[in-house]
Amino acid sequence: MLHRRLGRNGPEVSALGLGCMGMSQSYGSADPAEAVATLDRALELGVTFLDTADIYGPFTNEELVGRSIQGRRERVFLATKCGFVPGAAGSPSRIDGSPEHIRAACDESLRRLGVQTIDLYYLHRVDPRTPIEESVRAMANLIEDGKVRYLGLSEVSGKTLRRATAVHPITAVQSEYSLWTRDPEDGVLPVCRELGVGFVPFSPLGRGFLSGSLRSVDAFGENDFRRDIPRFQPENLGTNLAAVDRFAEIAKRKGHTPAQLALAWLLAQGEDIVPIPGTKRRKYLEENLAAAEIRLAKADLAEIEAAVPKGWAAGNRYSPASQALVDR
Ligand SMILES: NC(=O)c1ccc[n+]([C@@H]2O[C@H](COP(=O)([O-])OP(=O)(O)OC[C@H]3O[C@@H](n4cnc5c(N)ncnc54)[C@H](OP(=O)(O)O)[C@@H]3O)[C@@H](O)[C@H]2O)c1
């Protein structure tokens, strides 16, 4: 497995990480045995970068990841996140980036993960009621306490990132980035590059859509997060399927799966990019990791750009409620 540096002065991690969220929520029913086998296989294949969050589950995903890395903690660069507080049954989560919450949440994550230190601790969303400087100062205190090694932010604007780095170095920004969500290119990504902050694309497979295998919202279970995403709704799906089919055709000609080509495209966007494709099954994991070996020439990238040009996706990437939580 190839390695990449997270940020200009950050640590080295596997060029592809593993997103663990789907093992506990969002994309259909959980299969804990296959999830554990997937984590095992990921480590066996050289993945060192695991991504979880306290809100995944809620809380159970950190426990799952924690159990899986027991006895081999040193082989893993472990990222988790704080800032979301689950609502009472059925009600939406809220954001809390206050120093008190961050301190308490970190202790809880350490306990659930069963580790002494979190390698990369992200603020999952910016709390509009807490200045980012206060949140980052609280996170920096966790480094002084030896509870955390590096700091990250998720779904932040370039402006917020500048304010944050004035308080403490930020090692990575994690935001949605893929062939169908290229917003970071005109927002936070250039600022990351200027400041030497690494970039971790989440949902690099468009929540599975870029694999070409998701054809209808009816295939999703009742609690599947994608049911609420405008891009999967009937009024947008036809346009999006036509585009993903054009992309899949290119992948086929080159001897890759669409998921592999989508990841290879992301890796080709810069050495500072470390995607974290999510899966709860070994089959997809193995397929996805092979993407790290694919080298795309300029002509390949131009061909992809012509077939699925920036801005092709119909519909928003989030429902209005989820969009409202994103920093602008
Ligand atoms: N910071 C944030 O706010 C935020 C938000 C979302 C996600 N994340 C992180 O980013 C990680 C990755 O994002 P994501 O999981 O949302 O989306 P993703 O990686 O774009 O897609 C995951 C979905 O694609 C499917 N899939 C994976 N590989 C496939 C393949 N080769 N062929 C067909 N389908 C495939 C998975 O299926 P199975 O489920 O069946 O394996 C899953 O449903 C998450 O696990 C989480 O750690 C962070």
The ligand as an ORCA input file, in Angstrom:
! r2SCAN-3c Opt
* xyz 0 1
  N     -17.045     14.232      8.106
  C     -18.256     13.942      7.731
  O     -19.202     14.704      7.926
  C     -18.515     12.629      7.045
  C     -19.718     12.404      6.351
  C     -19.890     11.164      5.702
  C     -18.880     10.211      5.761
  N     -17.744     10.446      6.471
  C     -16.653      9.453      6.549
  O     -16.246      9.110      5.224
  C     -16.311      7.715      5.030
  C     -16.627      7.394      3.585
  O     -17.803      8.025      3.148
  P     -19.177      7.272      2.910
  O     -19.119      5.933      3.527
  O     -20.237      8.238      3.310
  O     -19.337      7.174      1.332
  P     -18.562      6.442      0.156
  O     -17.255      5.957      0.607
  O     -18.619      7.399     -0.962
  O     -19.564      5.248     -0.190
  C     -19.916      4.259      0.723
  C     -21.001      3.423      0.081
  O     -20.501      2.871     -1.131
  C     -20.615      1.473     -1.124
  N     -19.391      0.943     -1.762
  C     -18.132      1.031     -1.303
  N     -17.281      0.460     -2.165
  C     -18.026      0.006     -3.192
  C     -17.714     -0.680     -4.386
  N     -16.461     -0.990     -4.710
  N     -18.751     -1.020     -5.223
  C     -20.034     -0.706     -4.910
  N     -20.374     -0.039     -3.787
  C     -19.376      0.309     -2.936
  C     -20.717      1.063      0.320
  O     -21.458     -0.122      0.378
  P     -21.526     -1.050      1.701
  O     -22.104     -0.156      2.758
  O     -22.445     -2.124      1.273
  O     -20.173     -1.508      1.995
  C     -21.448      2.261      0.930
  O     -22.832      2.108      0.795
  C     -17.393      7.271      6.025
  O     -17.307      5.886      6.311
  C     -17.081      8.148      7.222
  O     -16.017      7.581      7.968
  C     -17.550     11.651      7.090
*
